[in-house]
Amino acid sequence: MVCFARRTCQIDGWWTAGSGGRSSHLCGGCLTAVAFLSVGCALGASPVQMYDGASLPKEQVGIVRSACKTGPGLTIMIVRIDDKDIAKGCADFALLPGDHNLELSAKQLGPRLDTPMIRSGSVLGAPPSPTGYSAEQELPVVWASSSPLRITCSIKAGQEVTIVGNVGTGPDWEARCQK
């Protein structure tokens, strides 16, 4: 079923107007589902609170964003903040204003190297399909840091900073907090 704002629905390939009856009910249900999904996506994941006490408004804390990527490139994960181990290094973190010590880990992801293989079905018009690959597989790691990198970030209230970095030669790499 596909719904549109004008309460028109496509049910099993047939277009119907939302003027009462079953199709109107289904379209209303679809719009309700879309509304819930939109609100859920707009809210997003809230930052992990890295201070004691009650949650503070965003104007009173600083946010540190890791530089995790799902595609090729440098992915920087936060391993520790102020001597506290971090379970989800790719999350965003709410911190009180001040200087904070971060330990970072990084890996460089390369492009997926899928080699399509032509099978007998391809002669009949079926597209070539890659072998040994599923969409859930991660990209290949072409470089990884051998030990954590320690940096200090100065965070101000209401400020958001992102961890950015570069890979050097060999085991060398650098990272910093960028406003």
N, C-alpha and C positions, 0 to 999 in steps of 0.2 A: 504494500500500500504506500502511495506517495501522496503527501498533502501539500497544499499551497495555501497562501494567506487568504484567498478568496473562497475558502471552504470548498474547494474542488478536490476530489480524490480520484486516484487511480487504484482500483481494486481488481486484482487479477487481470490486468490489461484493459479494463473498461473504465472510461471516464464518466463520472457522475457528478451532478451538482449536489451540494450539501443542503438540500431543502427538506430535511426531515428524514425519518426512517433510519434504516441501518447505515447507509453511507454517511449520513450526517453525524451519527454517533461515532463511527470509526474515525472520521476526520477530526472531530472534537478531541478524541483520545490521542490522535496523532499530534495535534497542536499542543495538548497538555504535555505529552512526552518531550516534544521539542523545547518547550519552555523550561522544563526541569533540566534538560541537558544543557541548554544555553546558560542557565544560572550556575550549574556545576562547573562548566568550563570557564565562565567569567571569574568565579571565585578563585580557582587554582589552588595549589597547595600553599598553605601558610608557612612562613619560615620557622625553623626549629629554634625554640627559645633556649638560649645559652646563658641564662642568668637565673638566679634564684628569685622566688617571689611570684607575685601575680603578673600576668601579661600586661605590657604597657602599650599605649598607642604608638603607631609607627612614627609619629613626630618626636618621640622620646627615645627611640632606639635607632641603631644603625643596622643595615642589612648587608651581609656579605654573600655574594653569589659566586658559586664555583664555576669553573669553565668547562663543564662536561659537554661533550658533543656526541651525537649519535651517528655522525658522518665522519668522513676522513678529516684528519687534522689533529691538533694537540688537544688532549683532554686532561684537565687538571682537576684532581680530586682533593678535598680537604680531609686529612687524616686525623689531626688533632687541633683543637682550639684551646689555648690557655691551659695546656696539660690535661685536657679532657678528650678521651678517645671519641671519635665520630663514627657511627655505624653507617650512615648514608652520606658518603663524601660528596655526592652530587646534589645535595639539597641546598637551600638557601638558609642562612642563619641570622637570627636576631640577636644583636649584642648591645650591651650598654655602651655609651660613648666612652672613648679612651683608646689606649694602645692595646692591641691584642696580638699574641704570638700564635702564628699558624704554622702547622707542618703540612706540607703538600706532597702529593705523589702525582706522577704524570705518565701518560703513554701517548705515543703518536700512532694514530690509526691510518692505515693505508686504504686505498680503494679496493673494492671487492674484485677479485680476479676470477670471474666466472667464465668458463669456456663453454659456449653452447655446443651441444653435440647433435649432429643431424642423424635422425633415426629414420626408419622406413616410413613412418607416418608423415615425415616432412615432404616426401615426394608426392604425397596425396594432398598436400596443402596445409597440414598441421604445422604450426610454428615450431622452430627448434626449441628444445627445452634443456636448461642446464642440468648437469648431473651432479649429485652429491651436494646440493645446496638447498637450504630451506630459508624462508624469510626470517626465521628466528635466530639465525646464525649471526655472530658478531663479525665486524670487519677485522681483517688481520692487523695484529699489532706489529709495527715495524721498528718501534723503539719503546723502551720503558725505563723509567728512572730506577736506579739501583738502591737509592736510599732517600728518605724524606728531605725535602728542602724546607728550611726554616726562614720565615719572613715575619716582619712586624707590620701590622696595618693600623693606622690611626683612623678611628671611626668617629664621626660626628653624629649628633642626634638628627634624625630625619634624612640621613645620607645613605645612598646605596653605592656599594663598590663591587666591582667584579674582579676576580683573580684572572690576570692575563699573563702569558709567558711565551718564551721562545726556546726552541731546542738548539743547543750549540753543537759542537763536535764531540764525539765520544760520549762519556757519561754526563757532560756538562749541560745544564739548562738553567734558565732564570725565570722568575715570576715576580709579580708585583701587584699591588692593589690599584685599580684604576677607577677613578670617579666617573 
